[in-house]
């Protein structure tokens, strides 16, 4: 194949294929059926609120059941309007903490500062504006999805 097309043409085609395959992956993370986009955070110095969009590209419902980040000892799915989110199981220790979140097939769920979001607590370090850090979301069917979050 290299002789037929020539080394330069082969390298150019390979480079173009790699570029097309990786386009748009900078702010997104993917599992088999789950994608996570638009990850951003705000810090008040003691906690960090993380917002993002979860998209279930699969044909079956999935469930977010845990969140972890190396910058915090604790991470919770937080809902300031507890009881208003259909499909959420609520933790008994706090009316605002949600233990899991159901994502229907073909649906997307937006987590943001005005509603349900991820709360990172007991920070291991202070995070400056503009910094990025990883957050890993754990789904029952979609597995682990790690996304880089940018502090605004």
Steps between C-alpha positions, in 0.01 A plus 500: 500500500783739578670431167177546303411837653845616598630572847402867499141429392464222757625729780266779387199265494589359842539850643162608359331189643643565846393866486143412400477225762609729783311816402285641778633279780658786696210569737314172474537159658343179373408152619323244283158661536562811713659829401576794728543855368530861615672423833564816703529591867475784748679507834421690817830391659341229715302306239487473123176476305532313171258535211495285187271328254455122497366343179375142486566389141396143577174315457456426872474721807816548703567622851768733636575353843834650609734792435865534601780752455857493629466860618228421758441247775125501434281550194121506494228548247327804648147625441394829662142410405503149652200294412440677170710276278316201364696175515743613769557300819553732795758442772377489856783704654422818309184612328715665233728202419389262227640147494440429130357649184311311230570600139244372249616368160547779248466763774741758635520639852652839571661557837559867582542744789133603496373143536639156550880487489803315633639635826864432588564537873793467740742627236855364499624820337381841392421533131560830322283647229600361160640177646377159391456180698353154430163374618397137450133408470394140557204357307337159553507409129726763346789439741745775593518830318777744595472859387728801549318783675602866465455743791342827391 
